[in-house]
Amino acid sequence: MVITSPTLFARARGGDRFWKRRRVVSLSAHFYGRKRNCYTIAIKYVNRALRYNTLARRLRKSDVRELWTTRISAACTELGTKYPDMKSHDG
């Protein structure tokens, strides 16, 4: 946004509120009912969803790590070796 005069600066101040609300509304677009339509209620549920999303990313990493270990140990059992022996050999 280009502001070239004090008058335009005074006019442009309202845009921040619009985009702040727009961001919350767009993040709540897939919710049902008042969680989607009412801004103040949507804020609460959007923050909650973002918090759970952050936690889920961390949990997904640990799940993938556990799956990786399970698959490697199953392959080692099939080949007749042990996972710790295979893990200790680097390169």
Distance bins in CASP14 RR format, pairs under 12 A and 6 or more apart:
PFRMAT RR
TARGET T0000
AUTHOR 0000-0000-0000
RMODE 2
METHOD distances of the structure
MODEL  1
1 8 0 0 0 0 1 0 0 0 0 0 0
1 9 0 0 0 0 1 0 0 0 0 0 0
1 11 0 0 0 0 0 1 0 0 0 0 0
1 12 1 0 1 0 0 0 0 0 0 0 0
1 13 0 0 0 0 0 1 0 0 0 0 0
1 14 0 0 0 0 0 1 0 0 0 0 0
1 15 0 0 0 0 1 0 0 0 0 0 0
1 16 0 0 0 0 0 1 0 0 0 0 0
1 18 0 0 0 0 0 1 0 0 0 0 0
1 19 0 0 0 0 0 1 0 0 0 0 0
2 8 0 0 0 0 1 0 0 0 0 0 0
2 9 0 0 0 0 0 1 0 0 0 0 0
2 12 0 0 0 0 1 0 0 0 0 0 0
3 9 1 0 1 0 0 0 0 0 0 0 0
3 10 0 0 0 0 1 0 0 0 0 0 0
3 11 0 0 0 0 1 0 0 0 0 0 0
3 12 1 0 1 0 0 0 0 0 0 0 0
3 13 0 0 0 0 1 0 0 0 0 0 0
3 15 0 0 0 0 0 1 0 0 0 0 0
4 11 0 0 0 0 0 1 0 0 0 0 0
4 12 0 0 0 0 0 1 0 0 0 0 0
5 11 0 0 0 0 1 0 0 0 0 0 0
5 12 0 0 0 0 0 1 0 0 0 0 0
6 12 0 0 0 0 0 1 0 0 0 0 0
6 13 0 0 0 0 0 1 0 0 0 0 0
7 13 0 0 0 0 0 1 0 0 0 0 0
8 14 0 0 0 0 0 1 0 0 0 0 0
9 15 0 0 0 0 0 1 0 0 0 0 0
12 18 0 0 0 0 0 1 0 0 0 0 0
12 19 0 0 0 0 0 1 0 0 0 0 0
14 20 0 0 0 0 1 0 0 0 0 0 0
14 21 0 0 0 0 0 1 0 0 0 0 0
15 21 0 0 0 0 1 0 0 0 0 0 0
15 22 0 0 0 0 1 0 0 0 0 0 0
16 22 0 0 0 0 0 1 0 0 0 0 0
16 23 0 0 0 0 0 1 0 0 0 0 0
17 23 0 0 0 0 0 1 0 0 0 0 0
17 24 0 0 0 0 0 1 0 0 0 0 0
17 39 0 0 0 0 0 1 0 0 0 0 0
18 24 0 0 0 0 0 1 0 0 0 0 0
18 25 0 0 0 0 0 1 0 0 0 0 0
18 39 0 0 0 0 0 1 0 0 0 0 0
19 25 0 0 0 0 0 1 0 0 0 0 0
19 26 0 0 0 0 0 1 0 0 0 0 0
20 26 0 0 0 0 0 1 0 0 0 0 0
20 27 0 0 0 0 0 1 0 0 0 0 0
20 39 0 0 0 0 1 0 0 0 0 0 0
20 42 0 0 0 0 0 1 0 0 0 0 0
20 43 0 0 0 0 1 0 0 0 0 0 0
20 46 0 0 0 0 0 1 0 0 0 0 0
21 27 0 0 0 0 0 1 0 0 0 0 0
21 28 0 0 0 0 0 1 0 0 0 0 0
21 38 0 0 0 0 0 1 0 0 0 0 0
21 39 1 0 1 0 0 0 0 0 0 0 0
21 40 0 0 0 0 0 1 0 0 0 0 0
21 42 0 0 0 0 1 0 0 0 0 0 0
21 43 0 0 0 0 1 0 0 0 0 0 0
21 46 0 0 0 0 0 1 0 0 0 0 0
22 28 0 0 0 0 0 1 0 0 0 0 0
22 29 0 0 0 0 0 1 0 0 0 0 0
22 39 0 0 0 0 0 1 0 0 0 0 0
22 42 0 0 0 0 0 1 0 0 0 0 0
23 29 0 0 0 0 0 1 0 0 0 0 0
23 39 0 0 0 0 0 1 0 0 0 0 0
23 42 0 0 0 0 0 1 0 0 0 0 0
23 43 0 0 0 0 0 1 0 0 0 0 0
23 46 0 0 0 0 1 0 0 0 0 0 0
23 47 0 0 0 0 0 1 0 0 0 0 0
23 50 0 0 0 0 0 1 0 0 0 0 0
24 31 0 0 0 0 0 1 0 0 0 0 0
24 35 0 0 0 0 0 1 0 0 0 0 0
24 36 0 0 0 0 0 1 0 0 0 0 0
24 37 0 0 0 0 0 1 0 0 0 0 0
24 38 0 0 0 0 0 1 0 0 0 0 0
24 39 1 0 0 1 0 0 0 0 0 0 0
24 40 0 0 0 0 1 0 0 0 0 0 0
24 41 0 0 0 0 0 1 0 0 0 0 0
24 42 1 0 1 0 0 0 0 0 0 0 0
24 43 1 0 1 0 0 0 0 0 0 0 0
24 44 0 0 0 0 0 1 0 0 0 0 0
24 45 0 0 0 0 1 0 0 0 0 0 0
24 46 1 0 1 0 0 0 0 0 0 0 0
24 47 0 0 0 0 1 0 0 0 0 0 0
24 49 0 0 0 0 0 1 0 0 0 0 0
24 50 0 0 0 0 0 1 0 0 0 0 0
25 31 0 0 0 0 0 1 0 0 0 0 0
25 35 0 0 0 0 0 1 0 0 0 0 0
25 36 0 0 0 0 1 0 0 0 0 0 0
25 37 0 0 0 0 1 0 0 0 0 0 0
25 38 0 0 0 0 0 1 0 0 0 0 0
25 39 1 0 0 1 0 0 0 0 0 0 0
25 40 0 0 0 0 0 1 0 0 0 0 0
25 41 0 0 0 0 0 1 0 0 0 0 0
25 42 1 0 0 1 0 0 0 0 0 0 0
25 43 0 0 0 0 1 0 0 0 0 0 0
25 45 0 0 0 0 0 1 0 0 0 0 0
25 46 0 0 0 0 1 0 0 0 0 0 0
26 36 0 0 0 0 0 1 0 0 0 0 0
26 39 0 0 0 0 0 1 0 0 0 0 0
26 42 0 0 0 0 0 1 0 0 0 0 0
26 46 0 0 0 0 1 0 0 0 0 0 0
27 35 0 0 0 0 0 1 0 0 0 0 0
27 36 0 0 0 0 0 1 0 0 0 0 0
27 39 0 0 0 0 0 1 0 0 0 0 0
27 42 1 0 0 1 0 0 0 0 0 0 0
27 43 0 0 0 0 1 0 0 0 0 0 0
27 44 0 0 0 0 0 1 0 0 0 0 0
27 45 0 0 0 0 1 0 0 0 0 0 0
27 46 1 0 1 0 0 0 0 0 0 0 0
27 47 0 0 0 0 1 0 0 0 0 0 0
27 48 0 0 0 0 0 1 0 0 0 0 0
27 49 1 0 0 1 0 0 0 0 0 0 0
27 50 1 0 0 1 0 0 0 0 0 0 0
27 53 0 0 0 0 0 1 0 0 0 0 0
28 34 0 0 0 0 0 1 0 0 0 0 0
28 35 1 0 0 1 0 0 0 0 0 0 0
28 36 1 0 1 0 0 0 0 0 0 0 0
28 37 0 0 0 0 1 0 0 0 0 0 0
28 38 0 0 0 0 1 0 0 0 0 0 0
28 39 0 0 0 0 1 0 0 0 0 0 0
28 40 0 0 0 0 0 1 0 0 0 0 0
28 41 0 0 0 0 1 0 0 0 0 0 0
28 42 1 0 1 0 0 0 0 0 0 0 0
28 43 0 0 0 0 1 0 0 0 0 0 0
28 44 0 0 0 0 1 0 0 0 0 0 0
28 45 1 0 0 1 0 0 0 0 0 0 0
28 46 1 0 1 0 0 0 0 0 0 0 0
28 47 0 0 0 0 0 1 0 0 0 0 0
28 48 0 0 0 0 0 1 0 0 0 0 0
28 49 0 0 0 0 1 0 0 0 0 0 0
28 50 0 0 0 0 0 1 0 0 0 0 0
29 35 0 0 0 0 0 1 0 0 0 0 0
29 36 1 0 0 1 0 0 0 0 0 0 0
29 37 0 0 0 0 0 1 0 0 0 0 0
29 42 0 0 0 0 1 0 0 0 0 0 0
29 45 0 0 0 0 0 1 0 0 0 0 0
29 46 0 0 0 0 0 1 0 0 0 0 0
29 49 0 0 0 0 0 1 0 0 0 0 0
30 36 1 0 0 1 0 0 0 0 0 0 0
30 42 0 0 0 0 0 1 0 0 0 0 0
30 45 0 0 0 0 0 1 0 0 0 0 0
30 46 0 0 0 0 0 1 0 0 0 0 0
30 49 0 0 0 0 1 0 0 0 0 0 0
31 37 0 0 0 0 1 0 0 0 0 0 0
31 38 0 0 0 0 0 1 0 0 0 0 0
31 41 0 0 0 0 1 0 0 0 0 0 0
31 42 1 0 0 1 0 0 0 0 0 0 0
31 43 0 0 0 0 0 1 0 0 0 0 0
31 44 0 0 0 0 0 1 0 0 0 0 0
31 45 1 0 0 1 0 0 0 0 0 0 0
31 46 0 0 0 0 1 0 0 0 0 0 0
31 48 0 0 0 0 0 1 0 0 0 0 0
31 49 0 0 0 0 1 0 0 0 0 0 0
32 41 0 0 0 0 0 1 0 0 0 0 0
32 42 0 0 0 0 0 1 0 0 0 0 0
32 45 0 0 0 0 0 1 0 0 0 0 0
33 41 0 0 0 0 1 0 0 0 0 0 0
33 42 0 0 0 0 1 0 0 0 0 0 0
33 45 0 0 0 0 0 1 0 0 0 0 0
34 40 0 0 0 0 1 0 0 0 0 0 0
34 41 1 0 1 0 0 0 0 0 0 0 0
34 42 0 0 0 0 1 0 0 0 0 0 0
34 43 0 0 0 0 0 1 0 0 0 0 0
34 44 0 0 0 0 0 1 0 0 0 0 0
34 45 0 0 0 0 1 0 0 0 0 0 0
35 41 1 0 1 0 0 0 0 0 0 0 0
35 42 1 0 0 1 0 0 0 0 0 0 0
35 43 0 0 0 0 0 1 0 0 0 0 0
35 44 0 0 0 0 1 0 0 0 0 0 0
35 45 1 0 1 0 0 0 0 0 0 0 0
35 46 0 0 0 0 1 0 0 0 0 0 0
35 47 0 0 0 0 0 1 0 0 0 0 0
35 48 0 0 0 0 1 0 0 0 0 0 0
35 49 0 0 0 0 1 0 0 0 0 0 0
36 42 1 0 0 1 0 0 0 0 0 0 0
36 43 0 0 0 0 0 1 0 0 0 0 0
36 45 0 0 0 0 1 0 0 0 0 0 0
36 46 0 0 0 0 0 1 0 0 0 0 0
36 49 0 0 0 0 0 1 0 0 0 0 0
37 45 0 0 0 0 0 1 0 0 0 0 0
38 44 0 0 0 0 1 0 0 0 0 0 0
38 45 0 0 0 0 1 0 0 0 0 0 0
38 46 0 0 0 0 0 1 0 0 0 0 0
39 45 0 0 0 0 0 1 0 0 0 0 0
39 46 0 0 0 0 1 0 0 0 0 0 0
40 46 0 0 0 0 0 1 0 0 0 0 0
40 47 0 0 0 0 0 1 0 0 0 0 0
41 47 0 0 0 0 0 1 0 0 0 0 0
41 48 0 0 0 0 0 1 0 0 0 0 0
42 48 0 0 0 0 0 1 0 0 0 0 0
42 49 0 0 0 0 0 1 0 0 0 0 0
43 49 0 0 0 0 0 1 0 0 0 0 0
43 50 0 0 0 0 0 1 0 0 0 0 0
44 50 0 0 0 0 0 1 0 0 0 0 0
44 51 0 0 0 0 0 1 0 0 0 0 0
45 51 0 0 0 0 0 1 0 0 0 0 0
45 52 0 0 0 0 0 1 0 0 0 0 0
46 52 0 0 0 0 0 1 0 0 0 0 0
46 53 0 0 0 0 0 1 0 0 0 0 0
47 53 0 0 0 0 0 1 0 0 0 0 0
47 54 0 0 0 0 0 1 0 0 0 0 0
48 54 0 0 0 0 0 1 0 0 0 0 0
48 55 0 0 0 0 0 1 0 0 0 0 0
49 55 0 0 0 0 0 1 0 0 0 0 0
49 56 0 0 0 0 0 1 0 0 0 0 0
50 56 0 0 0 0 0 1 0 0 0 0 0
50 57 0 0 0 0 0 1 0 0 0 0 0
51 57 0 0 0 0 0 1 0 0 0 0 0
51 58 0 0 0 0 0 1 0 0 0 0 0
52 58 0 0 0 0 0 1 0 0 0 0 0
52 59 0 0 0 0 1 0 0 0 0 0 0
53 59 0 0 0 0 0 1 0 0 0 0 0
53 60 0 0 0 0 0 1 0 0 0 0 0
54 60 0 0 0 0 0 1 0 0 0 0 0
54 61 0 0 0 0 0 1 0 0 0 0 0
55 61 0 0 0 0 0 1 0 0 0 0 0
55 62 0 0 0 0 0 1 0 0 0 0 0
56 62 0 0 0 0 0 1 0 0 0 0 0
56 63 0 0 0 0 1 0 0 0 0 0 0
57 63 0 0 0 0 0 1 0 0 0 0 0
57 64 0 0 0 0 0 1 0 0 0 0 0
58 64 0 0 0 0 0 1 0 0 0 0 0
58 65 0 0 0 0 0 1 0 0 0 0 0
59 65 0 0 0 0 0 1 0 0 0 0 0
59 66 0 0 0 0 0 1 0 0 0 0 0
60 66 0 0 0 0 0 1 0 0 0 0 0
60 67 0 0 0 0 0 1 0 0 0 0 0
61 67 0 0 0 0 0 1 0 0 0 0 0
61 68 0 0 0 0 0 1 0 0 0 0 0
62 68 0 0 0 0 0 1 0 0 0 0 0
62 69 0 0 0 0 0 1 0 0 0 0 0
63 69 0 0 0 0 0 1 0 0 0 0 0
63 70 0 0 0 0 0 1 0 0 0 0 0
64 70 0 0 0 0 0 1 0 0 0 0 0
64 71 0 0 0 0 0 1 0 0 0 0 0
65 71 0 0 0 0 0 1 0 0 0 0 0
65 72 0 0 0 0 0 1 0 0 0 0 0
66 72 0 0 0 0 0 1 0 0 0 0 0
66 73 0 0 0 0 0 1 0 0 0 0 0
67 73 0 0 0 0 0 1 0 0 0 0 0
67 74 0 0 0 0 0 1 0 0 0 0 0
68 74 0 0 0 0 0 1 0 0 0 0 0
68 75 0 0 0 0 0 1 0 0 0 0 0
68 83 0 0 0 0 0 1 0 0 0 0 0
68 87 0 0 0 0 0 1 0 0 0 0 0
69 75 0 0 0 0 0 1 0 0 0 0 0
69 76 0 0 0 0 0 1 0 0 0 0 0
69 83 1 0 0 1 0 0 0 0 0 0 0
69 84 0 0 0 0 0 1 0 0 0 0 0
69 86 0 0 0 0 0 1 0 0 0 0 0
69 87 0 0 0 0 1 0 0 0 0 0 0
70 76 0 0 0 0 0 1 0 0 0 0 0
70 77 0 0 0 0 0 1 0 0 0 0 0
70 83 0 0 0 0 1 0 0 0 0 0 0
71 77 0 0 0 0 0 1 0 0 0 0 0
71 78 0 0 0 0 0 1 0 0 0 0 0
71 83 0 0 0 0 0 1 0 0 0 0 0
72 78 0 0 0 0 0 1 0 0 0 0 0
72 79 0 0 0 0 0 1 0 0 0 0 0
72 81 0 0 0 0 0 1 0 0 0 0 0
72 82 0 0 0 0 0 1 0 0 0 0 0
72 83 1 0 0 1 0 0 0 0 0 0 0
72 84 0 0 0 0 0 1 0 0 0 0 0
72 85 0 0 0 0 0 1 0 0 0 0 0
72 86 1 0 0 1 0 0 0 0 0 0 0
72 87 0 0 0 0 1 0 0 0 0 0 0
73 79 0 0 0 0 0 1 0 0 0 0 0
73 80 0 0 0 0 0 1 0 0 0 0 0
73 81 0 0 0 0 1 0 0 0 0 0 0
73 82 0 0 0 0 1 0 0 0 0 0 0
73 83 1 0 1 0 0 0 0 0 0 0 0
73 84 0 0 0 0 1 0 0 0 0 0 0
73 85 0 0 0 0 0 1 0 0 0 0 0
73 86 0 0 0 0 1 0 0 0 0 0 0
73 87 0 0 0 0 1 0 0 0 0 0 0
74 80 0 0 0 0 0 1 0 0 0 0 0
74 81 0 0 0 0 0 1 0 0 0 0 0
74 83 0 0 0 0 1 0 0 0 0 0 0
74 86 0 0 0 0 0 1 0 0 0 0 0
75 81 0 0 0 0 1 0 0 0 0 0 0
75 82 0 0 0 0 0 1 0 0 0 0 0
75 83 0 0 0 0 1 0 0 0 0 0 0
75 86 0 0 0 0 1 0 0 0 0 0 0
76 82 1 0 0 1 0 0 0 0 0 0 0
76 83 1 0 1 0 0 0 0 0 0 0 0
76 84 0 0 0 0 1 0 0 0 0 0 0
76 85 1 0 0 1 0 0 0 0 0 0 0
76 86 1 0 1 0 0 0 0 0 0 0 0
76 87 0 0 0 0 1 0 0 0 0 0 0
76 89 0 0 0 0 0 1 0 0 0 0 0
77 83 0 0 0 0 1 0 0 0 0 0 0
77 85 0 0 0 0 0 1 0 0 0 0 0
77 86 0 0 0 0 0 1 0 0 0 0 0
78 86 0 0 0 0 0 1 0 0 0 0 0
79 85 0 0 0 0 0 1 0 0 0 0 0
79 86 0 0 0 0 1 0 0 0 0 0 0
80 86 0 0 0 0 0 1 0 0 0 0 0
81 87 0 0 0 0 0 1 0 0 0 0 0
81 88 0 0 0 0 0 1 0 0 0 0 0
81 89 0 0 0 0 1 0 0 0 0 0 0
82 88 0 0 0 0 1 0 0 0 0 0 0
82 89 0 0 0 0 0 1 0 0 0 0 0
83 89 0 0 0 0 0 1 0 0 0 0 0
END
